[in-house]
Amino acid sequence: MVNYNFLKRLLVVGEKNLLSRLSEYPLMGINSADNLILMLKNFPANMEKYNEIIRSNEKTGDEMDINFRHEVTSGAISSSLMDNILLLIEKCDDILDKSYYSSREINRFNVNYSRNKDELNIIDYSYNKFIEILENDKKALDFVHNILNETDLSKMRSDRKNIELIEENVDEIKDGVIDYTYKNSNKISYLVFEHLNTLAHALDDLLDDCEDISDLVFTIMLSVAN
């Protein structure tokens, strides 16, 4: 457990307060992931409805990004930590940006493309794998939320390890989907092939952001502790 002086210093300089407020991002990220799952489960029904919810989260995140950046650059945070904290804010906002990018891709494809039977089966298989990725993403975002509110470095270290393990699992799922689309490329159009591979990489990137956030928070906390 961190000692009292460490906690007191965190509260004095404001870093801990800022990190805690940044934890709103992973909560919105979980909400966006839930709606991406609904899009993948219900395609092509209600695409616009779910896409709009994710878009709203992205817009809220952008507004928060501006406010947090203004706060940091206005002197509320130690100058020695400024670069890492600004990068942390960017990574948190990236979660919502990439979720919205994914939702637009799903919406655009399902509204405008008519698939044949073979394509439908391949899309259905891939979408189920994407749902697995997003369920893992939600678990990782929950750990990110914990890390941003954590003051015990040992617990933070444990959460980081859990995120790393989840990211490794998602890498395997992503690679499996890509291998699957290549093996079945003679049964699908180039548009379907590109759509599925684009989504595989985009959803995997969400886990990379979770790992980057956990590393940055840990670095910031260690810097403050020294």
C-alpha positions in Angstrom: 0.0 0.0 0.0 1.3 3.5 -0.8 2.1 5.6 2.2 0.3 8.7 3.5 2.9 11.2 2.2 2.5 9.8 -1.3 -1.2 10.2 -1.2 -1.0 13.7 0.3 1.4 14.7 -2.5 -0.9 13.4 -5.1 -3.8 15.3 -3.8 -1.7 18.5 -3.5 -0.5 18.6 -7.0 -3.8 17.5 -8.5 -2.6 14.6 -10.6 -4.8 12.0 -8.7 -7.9 14.2 -9.1 -7.3 14.5 -12.8 -6.7 10.8 -13.3 -9.9 10.0 -11.4 -11.9 12.3 -13.6 -10.3 10.7 -16.7 -11.9 7.5 -15.6 -15.1 8.7 -17.3 -13.6 7.7 -20.6 -13.4 4.0 -20.0 -17.0 4.0 -18.7 -18.1 5.7 -22.0 -15.9 3.2 -23.8 -17.8 0.3 -22.2 -21.1 1.9 -23.3 -19.8 2.3 -26.9 -18.6 -1.3 -26.8 -22.0 -2.5 -25.7 -23.6 -0.6 -28.7 -21.0 -2.0 -31.1 -22.0 -5.5 -29.9 -25.7 -4.6 -30.5 -24.8 -3.5 -34.1 -22.9 -6.7 -34.7 -25.7 -8.9 -33.3 -28.6 -7.1 -35.0 -27.2 -6.1 -38.4 -28.6 -4.6 -40.4 -31.5 -3.5 -38.0 -31.2 -0.3 -35.9 -27.8 0.6 -37.3 -28.4 4.3 -37.1 -29.7 4.1 -33.5 -26.6 2.4 -32.1 -24.3 4.5 -34.3 -25.8 7.7 -32.9 -25.2 6.6 -29.3 -21.6 5.9 -30.1 -21.3 9.2 -32.0 -22.7 11.0 -28.9 -20.0 9.4 -26.7 -17.3 10.5 -29.2 -18.5 14.1 -29.2 -18.7 14.2 -25.4 -15.2 12.7 -25.3 -13.9 15.5 -27.7 -15.4 18.2 -25.4 -13.7 16.6 -22.4 -10.4 16.4 -24.2 -10.5 20.1 -24.9 -11.3 20.9 -21.3 -8.7 18.5 -19.8 -6.0 19.8 -22.1 -6.8 23.4 -21.2 -6.6 22.5 -17.5 -3.3 20.8 -17.9 -1.6 23.5 -20.0 -3.0 26.3 -17.7 -0.7 25.2 -14.9 -2.9 22.8 -12.8 -0.4 20.0 -13.3 3.3 19.8 -12.8 5.2 20.7 -15.9 7.4 17.7 -15.6 4.4 15.4 -16.0 2.6 17.5 -18.7 3.7 15.5 -21.8 2.7 12.2 -20.3 -0.6 13.5 -19.1 -1.4 15.1 -22.4 -0.6 11.8 -24.1 -2.8 10.0 -21.6 -5.7 12.3 -22.4 -5.2 11.6 -26.1 -5.2 7.8 -25.5 -8.4 8.0 -23.5 -10.1 10.0 -26.2 -8.8 7.6 -28.8 -11.0 4.9 -27.3 -14.1 6.8 -28.2 -12.8 8.0 -31.6 -11.9 4.4 -32.6 -15.2 3.1 -31.4 -17.0 5.6 -33.5 -14.8 4.8 -36.5 -15.8 1.1 -36.1 -19.5 1.9 -35.7 -19.4 4.0 -38.9 -17.7 1.1 -40.8 -20.3 -1.4 -39.6 -23.2 1.0 -40.3 -21.9 2.0 -43.8 -21.3 -1.6 -44.9 -24.6 -3.0 -43.6 -26.7 -0.2 -45.0 -25.2 -0.2 -48.4 -24.0 -3.7 -49.2 -26.1 -6.7 -50.2 -24.4 -10.0 -49.4 -24.9 -13.4 -50.9 -25.3 -16.6 -48.8 -21.6 -17.5 -48.6 -20.7 -14.0 -47.6 -23.5 -13.9 -45.0 -22.0 -17.0 -43.3 -18.5 -15.6 -43.3 -19.7 -12.2 -42.1 -21.7 -13.9 -39.3 -18.7 -16.0 -38.2 -16.4 -12.9 -38.2 -18.9 -10.7 -36.4 -19.2 -13.3 -33.6 -15.5 -13.2 -33.2 -15.6 -9.4 -33.1 -18.2 -9.6 -30.3 -15.6 -11.8 -28.4 -13.1 -9.0 -28.9 -15.5 -6.4 -27.7 -16.4 -8.4 -24.6 -12.6 -8.6 -23.9 -12.4 -4.9 -24.5 -15.0 -4.2 -21.9 -13.0 -6.2 -19.3 -9.9 -4.3 -20.2 -11.7 -1.0 -19.9 -13.0 -2.0 -16.5 -9.3 -2.5 -15.4 -8.4 0.9 -17.0 -11.2 2.5 -14.9 -9.7 0.8 -11.8 -6.2 2.0 -12.6 -7.3 5.6 -13.1 -8.8 5.5 -9.6 -6.1 3.4 -7.9 -3.6 4.6 -5.3 -2.1 1.2 -4.5 0.8 0.5 -6.9 0.7 -3.2 -6.4 -3.0 -3.4 -7.4 -2.2 -1.1 -10.4 0.6 -3.5 -11.4 -1.9 -6.4 -11.2 -4.4 -4.6 -13.3 -1.8 -3.8 -15.9 -0.9 -7.5 -16.1 -4.6 -8.4 -16.6 -4.9 -5.9 -19.4 -1.7 -7.3 -21.1 -3.2 -10.9 -20.9 -6.5 -9.7 -22.4 -4.7 -7.9 -25.2 -2.7 -11.1 -26.0 -5.9 -13.1 -26.2 -7.5 -10.5 -28.5 -4.4 -10.6 -30.7 -5.1 -14.3 -31.2 -8.7 -13.7 -32.0 -7.9 -11.0 -34.5 -5.3 -13.1 -36.2 -7.8 -16.0 -36.4 -10.3 -13.8 -38.2 -7.8 -12.5 -40.6 -6.6 -16.0 -41.4 -10.2 -17.1 -41.9 -11.0 -14.3 -44.3 -7.9 -15.1 -46.4 -8.8 -18.8 -46.5 -12.3 -17.9 -47.7 -11.3 -15.0 -49.9 -12.5 -16.8 -53.0 -16.1 -16.8 -51.6 -16.3 -13.1 -50.8 -16.0 -9.8 -52.7 -13.0 -7.6 -52.1 -15.4 -5.2 -50.3 -16.3 -7.8 -47.7 -12.7 -8.9 -47.3 -11.6 -5.3 -46.7 -14.5 -4.6 -44.3 -13.8 -7.6 -42.1 -10.0 -7.0 -42.0 -10.5 -3.3 -41.3 -12.8 -4.1 -38.4 -10.4 -6.8 -37.0 -7.6 -4.2 -36.9 -9.7 -1.4 -35.6 -11.2 -3.4 -32.7 -7.8 -4.8 -31.8 -6.5 -1.2 -31.6 -8.9 -0.6 -28.7 -7.0 -3.1 -26.6 -3.7 -1.5 -27.6 -5.0 1.8 -26.2 -6.0 0.2 -23.0 -2.5 -1.2 -22.6 -1.0 2.2 -23.5 -3.2 4.0 -20.9 -2.2 1.5 -18.1 1.5 2.0 -18.9 1.1 5.8 -18.9 -0.8 6.0 -15.6 1.8 3.7 -14.0 4.6 5.9 -15.3 2.9 9.1 -14.0 2.2 7.6 -10.6 5.8 6.5 -10.3 7.0 10.0 -11.3 4.9 11.6 -8.6 6.0 9.1 -6.0 9.7 9.9 -6.6 
